[in-house]
Amino acid sequence: EGNEPGDSMKITYRELLHKVCQFANVLRSQGVKKGDRVSIYLPMILELVIAMLACARIGALHSIVFAGFSADSLCERILDCGCSLLIT
């Protein structure tokens, strides 16, 4: 379910697993490994869930930042958690 009424999408567990594994491989190719910190700055879309699950799959810690925050607020959160990658 998205933010807007009527904004929804259906996906099977198999499709979700495939997308999560693909994105986990992307994260690994970017040098993210177990214990690294990743910030996720996305609206309520399927890719947010995929990014979060991909981080969990490889053992990276993730911090989700509400997409409505300003650039300064995002910067503070990135610096506070010491993240090595920002997903937008």
Phi and psi restraints in degrees (range 20) as a CNS / XPLOR table:
assign (resid 1 and name C) (resid 2 and name N)
       (resid 2 and name CA) (resid 2 and name C) 1.0 -92.1 20.0 2
assign (resid 2 and name N) (resid 2 and name CA)
       (resid 2 and name C) (resid 3 and name N) 1.0 -170.6 20.0 2
assign (resid 2 and name C) (resid 3 and name N)
       (resid 3 and name CA) (resid 3 and name C) 1.0 -73.8 20.0 2
assign (resid 3 and name N) (resid 3 and name CA)
       (resid 3 and name C) (resid 4 and name N) 1.0 -36.3 20.0 2
assign (resid 3 and name C) (resid 4 and name N)
       (resid 4 and name CA) (resid 4 and name C) 1.0 -85.8 20.0 2
assign (resid 4 and name N) (resid 4 and name CA)
       (resid 4 and name C) (resid 5 and name N) 1.0 143.3 20.0 2
assign (resid 4 and name C) (resid 5 and name N)
       (resid 5 and name CA) (resid 5 and name C) 1.0 -59.3 20.0 2
assign (resid 5 and name N) (resid 5 and name CA)
       (resid 5 and name C) (resid 6 and name N) 1.0 135.1 20.0 2
assign (resid 5 and name C) (resid 6 and name N)
       (resid 6 and name CA) (resid 6 and name C) 1.0 83.2 20.0 2
assign (resid 6 and name N) (resid 6 and name CA)
       (resid 6 and name C) (resid 7 and name N) 1.0 -4.0 20.0 2
assign (resid 6 and name C) (resid 7 and name N)
       (resid 7 and name CA) (resid 7 and name C) 1.0 -90.0 20.0 2
assign (resid 7 and name N) (resid 7 and name CA)
       (resid 7 and name C) (resid 8 and name N) 1.0 97.0 20.0 2
assign (resid 7 and name C) (resid 8 and name N)
       (resid 8 and name CA) (resid 8 and name C) 1.0 -142.7 20.0 2
assign (resid 8 and name N) (resid 8 and name CA)
       (resid 8 and name C) (resid 9 and name N) 1.0 165.4 20.0 2
assign (resid 8 and name C) (resid 9 and name N)
       (resid 9 and name CA) (resid 9 and name C) 1.0 -149.4 20.0 2
assign (resid 9 and name N) (resid 9 and name CA)
       (resid 9 and name C) (resid 10 and name N) 1.0 144.2 20.0 2
assign (resid 9 and name C) (resid 10 and name N)
       (resid 10 and name CA) (resid 10 and name C) 1.0 -112.8 20.0 2
assign (resid 10 and name N) (resid 10 and name CA)
       (resid 10 and name C) (resid 11 and name N) 1.0 140.8 20.0 2
assign (resid 10 and name C) (resid 11 and name N)
       (resid 11 and name CA) (resid 11 and name C) 1.0 -146.6 20.0 2
assign (resid 11 and name N) (resid 11 and name CA)
       (resid 11 and name C) (resid 12 and name N) 1.0 143.7 20.0 2
assign (resid 11 and name C) (resid 12 and name N)
       (resid 12 and name CA) (resid 12 and name C) 1.0 -83.7 20.0 2
assign (resid 12 and name N) (resid 12 and name CA)
       (resid 12 and name C) (resid 13 and name N) 1.0 162.9 20.0 2
assign (resid 12 and name C) (resid 13 and name N)
       (resid 13 and name CA) (resid 13 and name C) 1.0 -62.0 20.0 2
assign (resid 13 and name N) (resid 13 and name CA)
       (resid 13 and name C) (resid 14 and name N) 1.0 -36.9 20.0 2
assign (resid 13 and name C) (resid 14 and name N)
       (resid 14 and name CA) (resid 14 and name C) 1.0 -63.6 20.0 2
assign (resid 14 and name N) (resid 14 and name CA)
       (resid 14 and name C) (resid 15 and name N) 1.0 -44.9 20.0 2
assign (resid 14 and name C) (resid 15 and name N)
       (resid 15 and name CA) (resid 15 and name C) 1.0 -63.9 20.0 2
assign (resid 15 and name N) (resid 15 and name CA)
       (resid 15 and name C) (resid 16 and name N) 1.0 -41.3 20.0 2
assign (resid 15 and name C) (resid 16 and name N)
       (resid 16 and name CA) (resid 16 and name C) 1.0 -62.9 20.0 2
assign (resid 16 and name N) (resid 16 and name CA)
       (resid 16 and name C) (resid 17 and name N) 1.0 -45.8 20.0 2
assign (resid 16 and name C) (resid 17 and name N)
       (resid 17 and name CA) (resid 17 and name C) 1.0 -59.1 20.0 2
assign (resid 17 and name N) (resid 17 and name CA)
       (resid 17 and name C) (resid 18 and name N) 1.0 -43.1 20.0 2
assign (resid 17 and name C) (resid 18 and name N)
       (resid 18 and name CA) (resid 18 and name C) 1.0 -60.4 20.0 2
assign (resid 18 and name N) (resid 18 and name CA)
       (resid 18 and name C) (resid 19 and name N) 1.0 -46.3 20.0 2
assign (resid 18 and name C) (resid 19 and name N)
       (resid 19 and name CA) (resid 19 and name C) 1.0 -67.1 20.0 2
assign (resid 19 and name N) (resid 19 and name CA)
       (resid 19 and name C) (resid 20 and name N) 1.0 -38.7 20.0 2
assign (resid 19 and name C) (resid 20 and name N)
       (resid 20 and name CA) (resid 20 and name C) 1.0 -64.2 20.0 2
assign (resid 20 and name N) (resid 20 and name CA)
       (resid 20 and name C) (resid 21 and name N) 1.0 -44.9 20.0 2
assign (resid 20 and name C) (resid 21 and name N)
       (resid 21 and name CA) (resid 21 and name C) 1.0 -63.2 20.0 2
assign (resid 21 and name N) (resid 21 and name CA)
       (resid 21 and name C) (resid 22 and name N) 1.0 -40.5 20.0 2
assign (resid 21 and name C) (resid 22 and name N)
       (resid 22 and name CA) (resid 22 and name C) 1.0 -60.6 20.0 2
assign (resid 22 and name N) (resid 22 and name CA)
       (resid 22 and name C) (resid 23 and name N) 1.0 -46.9 20.0 2
assign (resid 22 and name C) (resid 23 and name N)
       (resid 23 and name CA) (resid 23 and name C) 1.0 -70.8 20.0 2
assign (resid 23 and name N) (resid 23 and name CA)
       (resid 23 and name C) (resid 24 and name N) 1.0 -32.8 20.0 2
assign (resid 23 and name C) (resid 24 and name N)
       (resid 24 and name CA) (resid 24 and name C) 1.0 -61.4 20.0 2
assign (resid 24 and name N) (resid 24 and name CA)
       (resid 24 and name C) (resid 25 and name N) 1.0 -38.5 20.0 2
assign (resid 24 and name C) (resid 25 and name N)
       (resid 25 and name CA) (resid 25 and name C) 1.0 -66.8 20.0 2
assign (resid 25 and name N) (resid 25 and name CA)
       (resid 25 and name C) (resid 26 and name N) 1.0 -36.4 20.0 2
assign (resid 25 and name C) (resid 26 and name N)
       (resid 26 and name CA) (resid 26 and name C) 1.0 -62.6 20.0 2
assign (resid 26 and name N) (resid 26 and name CA)
       (resid 26 and name C) (resid 27 and name N) 1.0 -45.3 20.0 2
assign (resid 26 and name C) (resid 27 and name N)
       (resid 27 and name CA) (resid 27 and name C) 1.0 -61.2 20.0 2
assign (resid 27 and name N) (resid 27 and name CA)
       (resid 27 and name C) (resid 28 and name N) 1.0 -43.5 20.0 2
assign (resid 27 and name C) (resid 28 and name N)
       (resid 28 and name CA) (resid 28 and name C) 1.0 -61.5 20.0 2
assign (resid 28 and name N) (resid 28 and name CA)
       (resid 28 and name C) (resid 29 and name N) 1.0 -39.4 20.0 2
assign (resid 28 and name C) (resid 29 and name N)
       (resid 29 and name CA) (resid 29 and name C) 1.0 -67.1 20.0 2
assign (resid 29 and name N) (resid 29 and name CA)
       (resid 29 and name C) (resid 30 and name N) 1.0 -21.6 20.0 2
assign (resid 29 and name C) (resid 30 and name N)
       (resid 30 and name CA) (resid 30 and name C) 1.0 -89.5 20.0 2
assign (resid 30 and name N) (resid 30 and name CA)
       (resid 30 and name C) (resid 31 and name N) 1.0 4.3 20.0 2
assign (resid 30 and name C) (resid 31 and name N)
       (resid 31 and name CA) (resid 31 and name C) 1.0 90.9 20.0 2
assign (resid 31 and name N) (resid 31 and name CA)
       (resid 31 and name C) (resid 32 and name N) 1.0 7.9 20.0 2
assign (resid 31 and name C) (resid 32 and name N)
       (resid 32 and name CA) (resid 32 and name C) 1.0 -77.2 20.0 2
assign (resid 32 and name N) (resid 32 and name CA)
       (resid 32 and name C) (resid 33 and name N) 1.0 132.1 20.0 2
assign (resid 32 and name C) (resid 33 and name N)
       (resid 33 and name CA) (resid 33 and name C) 1.0 -136.0 20.0 2
assign (resid 33 and name N) (resid 33 and name CA)
       (resid 33 and name C) (resid 34 and name N) 1.0 176.6 20.0 2
assign (resid 33 and name C) (resid 34 and name N)
       (resid 34 and name CA) (resid 34 and name C) 1.0 -54.5 20.0 2
assign (resid 34 and name N) (resid 34 and name CA)
       (resid 34 and name C) (resid 35 and name N) 1.0 131.6 20.0 2
assign (resid 34 and name C) (resid 35 and name N)
       (resid 35 and name CA) (resid 35 and name C) 1.0 91.7 20.0 2
assign (resid 35 and name N) (resid 35 and name CA)
       (resid 35 and name C) (resid 36 and name N) 1.0 -15.6 20.0 2
assign (resid 35 and name C) (resid 36 and name N)
       (resid 36 and name CA) (resid 36 and name C) 1.0 -68.7 20.0 2
assign (resid 36 and name N) (resid 36 and name CA)
       (resid 36 and name C) (resid 37 and name N) 1.0 157.8 20.0 2
assign (resid 36 and name C) (resid 37 and name N)
       (resid 37 and name CA) (resid 37 and name C) 1.0 -108.0 20.0 2
assign (resid 37 and name N) (resid 37 and name CA)
       (resid 37 and name C) (resid 38 and name N) 1.0 135.3 20.0 2
assign (resid 37 and name C) (resid 38 and name N)
       (resid 38 and name CA) (resid 38 and name C) 1.0 -129.4 20.0 2
assign (resid 38 and name N) (resid 38 and name CA)
       (resid 38 and name C) (resid 39 and name N) 1.0 132.8 20.0 2
assign (resid 38 and name C) (resid 39 and name N)
       (resid 39 and name CA) (resid 39 and name C) 1.0 -100.1 20.0 2
assign (resid 39 and name N) (resid 39 and name CA)
       (resid 39 and name C) (resid 40 and name N) 1.0 139.9 20.0 2
assign (resid 39 and name C) (resid 40 and name N)
       (resid 40 and name CA) (resid 40 and name C) 1.0 -119.1 20.0 2
assign (resid 40 and name N) (resid 40 and name CA)
       (resid 40 and name C) (resid 41 and name N) 1.0 121.1 20.0 2
assign (resid 40 and name C) (resid 41 and name N)
       (resid 41 and name CA) (resid 41 and name C) 1.0 -122.9 20.0 2
assign (resid 41 and name N) (resid 41 and name CA)
       (resid 41 and name C) (resid 42 and name N) 1.0 82.0 20.0 2
assign (resid 41 and name C) (resid 42 and name N)
       (resid 42 and name CA) (resid 42 and name C) 1.0 -138.7 20.0 2
assign (resid 42 and name N) (resid 42 and name CA)
       (resid 42 and name C) (resid 43 and name N) 1.0 153.9 20.0 2
assign (resid 42 and name C) (resid 43 and name N)
       (resid 43 and name CA) (resid 43 and name C) 1.0 -75.4 20.0 2
assign (resid 43 and name N) (resid 43 and name CA)
       (resid 43 and name C) (resid 44 and name N) 1.0 -179.2 20.0 2
assign (resid 43 and name C) (resid 44 and name N)
       (resid 44 and name CA) (resid 44 and name C) 1.0 -74.5 20.0 2
assign (resid 44 and name N) (resid 44 and name CA)
       (resid 44 and name C) (resid 45 and name N) 1.0 81.1 20.0 2
assign (resid 44 and name C) (resid 45 and name N)
       (resid 45 and name CA) (resid 45 and name C) 1.0 -130.0 20.0 2
assign (resid 45 and name N) (resid 45 and name CA)
       (resid 45 and name C) (resid 46 and name N) 1.0 167.0 20.0 2
assign (resid 45 and name C) (resid 46 and name N)
       (resid 46 and name CA) (resid 46 and name C) 1.0 -57.5 20.0 2
assign (resid 46 and name N) (resid 46 and name CA)
       (resid 46 and name C) (resid 47 and name N) 1.0 -35.8 20.0 2
assign (resid 46 and name C) (resid 47 and name N)
       (resid 47 and name CA) (resid 47 and name C) 1.0 -62.7 20.0 2
assign (resid 47 and name N) (resid 47 and name CA)
       (resid 47 and name C) (resid 48 and name N) 1.0 -27.0 20.0 2
assign (resid 47 and name C) (resid 48 and name N)
       (resid 48 and name CA) (resid 48 and name C) 1.0 -63.2 20.0 2
assign (resid 48 and name N) (resid 48 and name CA)
       (resid 48 and name C) (resid 49 and name N) 1.0 -46.7 20.0 2
assign (resid 48 and name C) (resid 49 and name N)
       (resid 49 and name CA) (resid 49 and name C) 1.0 -64.9 20.0 2
assign (resid 49 and name N) (resid 49 and name CA)
       (resid 49 and name C) (resid 50 and name N) 1.0 -42.4 20.0 2
assign (resid 49 and name C) (resid 50 and name N)
       (resid 50 and name CA) (resid 50 and name C) 1.0 -62.2 20.0 2
assign (resid 50 and name N) (resid 50 and name CA)
       (resid 50 and name C) (resid 51 and name N) 1.0 -44.9 20.0 2
assign (resid 50 and name C) (resid 51 and name N)
       (resid 51 and name CA) (resid 51 and name C) 1.0 -63.1 20.0 2
assign (resid 51 and name N) (resid 51 and name CA)
       (resid 51 and name C) (resid 52 and name N) 1.0 -43.3 20.0 2
assign (resid 51 and name C) (resid 52 and name N)
       (resid 52 and name CA) (resid 52 and name C) 1.0 -62.9 20.0 2
assign (resid 52 and name N) (resid 52 and name CA)
       (resid 52 and name C) (resid 53 and name N) 1.0 -46.4 20.0 2
assign (resid 52 and name C) (resid 53 and name N)
       (resid 53 and name CA) (resid 53 and name C) 1.0 -68.3 20.0 2
assign (resid 53 and name N) (resid 53 and name CA)
       (resid 53 and name C) (resid 54 and name N) 1.0 -33.8 20.0 2
assign (resid 53 and name C) (resid 54 and name N)
       (resid 54 and name CA) (resid 54 and name C) 1.0 -66.1 20.0 2
assign (resid 54 and name N) (resid 54 and name CA)
       (resid 54 and name C) (resid 55 and name N) 1.0 -40.0 20.0 2
assign (resid 54 and name C) (resid 55 and name N)
       (resid 55 and name CA) (resid 55 and name C) 1.0 -62.2 20.0 2
assign (resid 55 and name N) (resid 55 and name CA)
       (resid 55 and name C) (resid 56 and name N) 1.0 -45.7 20.0 2
assign (resid 55 and name C) (resid 56 and name N)
       (resid 56 and name CA) (resid 56 and name C) 1.0 -63.0 20.0 2
assign (resid 56 and name N) (resid 56 and name CA)
       (resid 56 and name C) (resid 57 and name N) 1.0 -35.7 20.0 2
assign (resid 56 and name C) (resid 57 and name N)
       (resid 57 and name CA) (resid 57 and name C) 1.0 -63.5 20.0 2
assign (resid 57 and name N) (resid 57 and name CA)
       (resid 57 and name C) (resid 58 and name N) 1.0 -37.6 20.0 2
assign (resid 57 and name C) (resid 58 and name N)
       (resid 58 and name CA) (resid 58 and name C) 1.0 -95.9 20.0 2
assign (resid 58 and name N) (resid 58 and name CA)
       (resid 58 and name C) (resid 59 and name N) 1.0 -1.3 20.0 2
assign (resid 58 and name C) (resid 59 and name N)
       (resid 59 and name CA) (resid 59 and name C) 1.0 87.0 20.0 2
assign (resid 59 and name N) (resid 59 and name CA)
       (resid 59 and name C) (resid 60 and name N) 1.0 16.6 20.0 2
assign (resid 59 and name C) (resid 60 and name N)
       (resid 60 and name CA) (resid 60 and name C) 1.0 -86.8 20.0 2
assign (resid 60 and name N) (resid 60 and name CA)
       (resid 60 and name C) (resid 61 and name N) 1.0 142.2 20.0 2
assign (resid 60 and name C) (resid 61 and name N)
       (resid 61 and name CA) (resid 61 and name C) 1.0 -79.5 20.0 2
assign (resid 61 and name N) (resid 61 and name CA)
       (resid 61 and name C) (resid 62 and name N) 1.0 138.1 20.0 2
assign (resid 61 and name C) (resid 62 and name N)
       (resid 62 and name CA) (resid 62 and name C) 1.0 -124.5 20.0 2
assign (resid 62 and name N) (resid 62 and name CA)
       (resid 62 and name C) (resid 63 and name N) 1.0 146.9 20.0 2
assign (resid 62 and name C) (resid 63 and name N)
       (resid 63 and name CA) (resid 63 and name C) 1.0 -126.3 20.0 2
assign (resid 63 and name N) (resid 63 and name CA)
       (resid 63 and name C) (resid 64 and name N) 1.0 119.2 20.0 2
assign (resid 63 and name C) (resid 64 and name N)
       (resid 64 and name CA) (resid 64 and name C) 1.0 -93.8 20.0 2
assign (resid 64 and name N) (resid 64 and name CA)
       (resid 64 and name C) (resid 65 and name N) 1.0 125.6 20.0 2
assign (resid 64 and name C) (resid 65 and name N)
       (resid 65 and name CA) (resid 65 and name C) 1.0 -109.7 20.0 2
assign (resid 65 and name N) (resid 65 and name CA)
       (resid 65 and name C) (resid 66 and name N) 1.0 126.1 20.0 2
assign (resid 65 and name C) (resid 66 and name N)
       (resid 66 and name CA) (resid 66 and name C) 1.0 -54.7 20.0 2
assign (resid 66 and name N) (resid 66 and name CA)
       (resid 66 and name C) (resid 67 and name N) 1.0 131.4 20.0 2
assign (resid 66 and name C) (resid 67 and name N)
       (resid 67 and name CA) (resid 67 and name C) 1.0 -66.8 20.0 2
assign (resid 67 and name N) (resid 67 and name CA)
       (resid 67 and name C) (resid 68 and name N) 1.0 -11.6 20.0 2
assign (resid 67 and name C) (resid 68 and name N)
       (resid 68 and name CA) (resid 68 and name C) 1.0 -86.6 20.0 2
assign (resid 68 and name N) (resid 68 and name CA)
       (resid 68 and name C) (resid 69 and name N) 1.0 -4.1 20.0 2
assign (resid 68 and name C) (resid 69 and name N)
       (resid 69 and name CA) (resid 69 and name C) 1.0 -71.8 20.0 2
assign (resid 69 and name N) (resid 69 and name CA)
       (resid 69 and name C) (resid 70 and name N) 1.0 152.8 20.0 2
assign (resid 69 and name C) (resid 70 and name N)
       (resid 70 and name CA) (resid 70 and name C) 1.0 -74.6 20.0 2
assign (resid 70 and name N) (resid 70 and name CA)
       (resid 70 and name C) (resid 71 and name N) 1.0 169.2 20.0 2
assign (resid 70 and name C) (resid 71 and name N)
       (resid 71 and name CA) (resid 71 and name C) 1.0 -62.1 20.0 2
assign (resid 71 and name N) (resid 71 and name CA)
       (resid 71 and name C) (resid 72 and name N) 1.0 -37.4 20.0 2
assign (resid 71 and name C) (resid 72 and name N)
       (resid 72 and name CA) (resid 72 and name C) 1.0 -65.9 20.0 2
assign (resid 72 and name N) (resid 72 and name CA)
       (resid 72 and name C) (resid 73 and name N) 1.0 -42.4 20.0 2
assign (resid 72 and name C) (resid 73 and name N)
       (resid 73 and name CA) (resid 73 and name C) 1.0 -64.3 20.0 2
assign (resid 73 and name N) (resid 73 and name CA)
       (resid 73 and name C) (resid 74 and name N) 1.0 -41.2 20.0 2
assign (resid 73 and name C) (resid 74 and name N)
       (resid 74 and name CA) (resid 74 and name C) 1.0 -62.3 20.0 2
assign (resid 74 and name N) (resid 74 and name CA)
       (resid 74 and name C) (resid 75 and name N) 1.0 -44.1 20.0 2
assign (resid 74 and name C) (resid 75 and name N)
       (resid 75 and name CA) (resid 75 and name C) 1.0 -59.6 20.0 2
assign (resid 75 and name N) (resid 75 and name CA)
       (resid 75 and name C) (resid 76 and name N) 1.0 -43.7 20.0 2
assign (resid 75 and name C) (resid 76 and name N)
       (resid 76 and name CA) (resid 76 and name C) 1.0 -60.9 20.0 2
assign (resid 76 and name N) (resid 76 and name CA)
       (resid 76 and name C) (resid 77 and name N) 1.0 -42.7 20.0 2
assign (resid 76 and name C) (resid 77 and name N)
       (resid 77 and name CA) (resid 77 and name C) 1.0 -68.6 20.0 2
assign (resid 77 and name N) (resid 77 and name CA)
       (resid 77 and name C) (resid 78 and name N) 1.0 -36.9 20.0 2
assign (resid 77 and name C) (resid 78 and name N)
       (resid 78 and name CA) (resid 78 and name C) 1.0 -64.2 20.0 2
assign (resid 78 and name N) (resid 78 and name CA)
       (resid 78 and name C) (resid 79 and name N) 1.0 -45.0 20.0 2
assign (resid 78 and name C) (resid 79 and name N)
       (resid 79 and name CA) (resid 79 and name C) 1.0 -67.6 20.0 2
assign (resid 79 and name N) (resid 79 and name CA)
       (resid 79 and name C) (resid 80 and name N) 1.0 -39.0 20.0 2
assign (resid 79 and name C) (resid 80 and name N)
       (resid 80 and name CA) (resid 80 and name C) 1.0 -62.4 20.0 2
assign (resid 80 and name N) (resid 80 and name CA)
       (resid 80 and name C) (resid 81 and name N) 1.0 -41.2 20.0 2
assign (resid 80 and name C) (resid 81 and name N)
       (resid 81 and name CA) (resid 81 and name C) 1.0 -91.9 20.0 2
assign (resid 81 and name N) (resid 81 and name CA)
       (resid 81 and name C) (resid 82 and name N) 1.0 -10.3 20.0 2
assign (resid 81 and name C) (resid 82 and name N)
       (resid 82 and name CA) (resid 82 and name C) 1.0 65.4 20.0 2
assign (resid 82 and name N) (resid 82 and name CA)
       (resid 82 and name C) (resid 83 and name N) 1.0 43.1 20.0 2
assign (resid 82 and name C) (resid 83 and name N)
       (resid 83 and name CA) (resid 83 and name C) 1.0 -73.5 20.0 2
assign (resid 83 and name N) (resid 83 and name CA)
       (resid 83 and name C) (resid 84 and name N) 1.0 152.2 20.0 2
assign (resid 83 and name C) (resid 84 and name N)
       (resid 84 and name CA) (resid 84 and name C) 1.0 -101.4 20.0 2
assign (resid 84 and name N) (resid 84 and name CA)
       (resid 84 and name C) (resid 85 and name N) 1.0 -8.6 20.0 2
assign (resid 84 and name C) (resid 85 and name N)
       (resid 85 and name CA) (resid 85 and name C) 1.0 -152.5 20.0 2
assign (resid 85 and name N) (resid 85 and name CA)
       (resid 85 and name C) (resid 86 and name N) 1.0 141.4 20.0 2
assign (resid 85 and name C) (resid 86 and name N)
       (resid 86 and name CA) (resid 86 and name C) 1.0 -117.0 20.0 2
assign (resid 86 and name N) (resid 86 and name CA)
       (resid 86 and name C) (resid 87 and name N) 1.0 125.8 20.0 2
assign (resid 86 and name C) (resid 87 and name N)
       (resid 87 and name CA) (resid 87 and name C) 1.0 -102.3 20.0 2
assign (resid 87 and name N) (resid 87 and name CA)
       (resid 87 and name C) (resid 88 and name N) 1.0 122.0 20.0 2
